[in-house]
Amino acid sequence: MGAEYFAQGDFDGLEMGRGHAPLRNALNLSLKQVRLPMGRTAAGKQLLGALHADKDVYIQSVEVDVATPESTGTTTVDIGVEGVDDDGLGDAVSIAAAGRSKAGPATTVGSNETYLSGNTAGALLVEGYVVGTDVDGDFGLFLGKQYKLPAGTELNFTVPSGGWTEFEGTLVVTYAMDPDAVV
């Protein structure tokens, strides 16, 4: 394989660096996305349903597509797996600004270097994470992983106390299915 290979997946945002085979061929998995509506509601846990009723899926990432941001109530959301971990996919993901808010590492531009300063990916999607500092060479580390969601298991999100009065958006879940699974 030479530098002429540049993988682009079937969904927005997937790009791999030069020298990699396309993701679909390298892992023999096809990536999919599902969009689940979220919006104004009282505090508490809300069930979103299962991604697939009779096949396991492998969650790669979660993000919130914020159409109307929240400015009155709590401006974060926890995203999880029912009966496993209520913030295992996303922990305090921001819904304070319009646009996409992906659960994952956050960076800070310091006077000496740009470093990892926070993380909103939940424990089910994180293999390892080390916070960096504004010291040259101490940029931190984030290593994500996929989460195997058993067939029929529901996703959930938790609205913190105070609820949401303005927020409208969509949870975007990127996942893979075993190519041998019959859909």
N, C-alpha and C positions, 0 to 999 in steps of 0.2 A: 504494500500500500504506500502510495506516495502522497505528497502534499496536495494533489489534485482532488482528494476526497474531502468534502465538507458536508457533514450530515445536517439535514433539516428534517424535522419530524412532521407528523400529520396535524400538529396543533400549533397555535401561536406561541412563540417564545422558545421553542426547542432549537438550540443550536449547539453543536459540538465543535471543538477546535479542529484545526487541520490535522490530517493524518489518521483520522478515525473513520471507521466504516460507518455507514448509516446505522442509527440506533436500532431500527427494525431488524436489520440483518445481524448485527453484532450480538444482540441478546435474544433474537428470535421471538420477540414480544412486540405487539402493536400497542401504541399508546392511545388512550381515549380520554375524553373529558366529558364530565357531566356538570350541568349547571342547576343548582338547587336554590329556589327563591328564599330570601330572608327579608325581614323588615320589622316595622314598628310592632312592638309587643311588650308585654309586662315582663318583669324579672322572672327568671326560672329557666329550666331546661326545656328545650324544644327538640322533638325527634324529627329527623329528616328522611328517614326510610333507608332501605338497603340499596347498595349500588347494583347488586345482582342477586337474585333470589336463590339460584342453585349452583353458582360457580364462585370460587374464591377469586378475589382481585388483589392487585398489588398497588397500593396507593403510593404515588411518587411525590405529590405535593398538594397543598391546599392554598387557595388565595380567595380573597373577598373582592368582588368587583362592586365598588361602592358607587351607586347612582346618586343617592342623596345622603350626604354625610350627617352624622349625629353631632349636634353641638350643645344640646340641652342635657341629655342623660349621660350615661357612661359611654365612653367613646372606644371601647374595646369589646371583643367577643372571644370566647373560648370555643374551640371546635374539637370534638372528640368522637370516641367509639362507645356506643351504649354498652354498659356492663363491663367495660375494660378500663377506660381512662377518659374522663370528660374534657380534659384539655390535652389529650395525647397527640392530636394532630396540629393544633394551633393554640397557643397560650397568649392571651392578651393581644390579639391581632387588631390593629388600629382600623377604625371605621370613621375617623375624624376628618378625612379628606376624600374628595371624589377621585376615582381611578382605582387601579388594582393595588391591593395590599397583600403581599405574599407572606405566608408564615415562613420565617427563616432568619438568617443572621442579619443584623443591622451593622452598618459601618459609621464611623465618625472620622471626619477629616481633622487631624490634629496639626500642630505646628511642626512635628517631626515626621509623621507618616499617617496614612489612613489605616485604621485598625478596626477589628471587630469589637463592638461595644455592647451588643445586646443580642437576644435571640427570641423570636416568637414561635419557632417551630416547636411542636410538642415532643415529648420524650419518645413517642412511637416512631417519629421520623428523624431522630438524631442518634447517630452512633457515637459522636464525640464533639465536645465544644469547649474551647478555652478562650476566655476573654483576653483581648490584647490590651496594650497600653500605648500611650503616645511617646514611647521610647523606640528609637531606631532599631529595627529588627524584631520587635515584639508585636507583630500584627495580629496574633491570635490564630485560632484554628476552628473550622467548622466542617464536620463530616456528616453528611446526611445519609439516610438509608430509606429503603422502601418498607412499607408495612403490609403484611399479608392480612387482608380483611376476610374473615371466613364468610362463606356464602350465607346470605340472609341476615347478616349482622347489620344493625342500623347505625347510621351516623347521627350525631346530635350537635347542637350548639347551645351554649349557656349565656343567657342575658343577665349581666350583673345587676345588683340591686339598683333600683331607680328606673330600670327599663329603658326603652328607646322610644322617643316621641317623633323623631324625624327620619331615622335611618331607613333606607330602602336599598337593597343590593342583592347580589347573587353569590352563593358559595360556588367556587369553581374547583372541582376535584379532578386531578390528573391521575390516571391509573393505567395499569397494564393488565392484560388477561393472558393466561397461558394460551399460546396459539393453537394447542390441541383441544382446547375446551370448545364444546359445541354451544353456540349462543342461540 
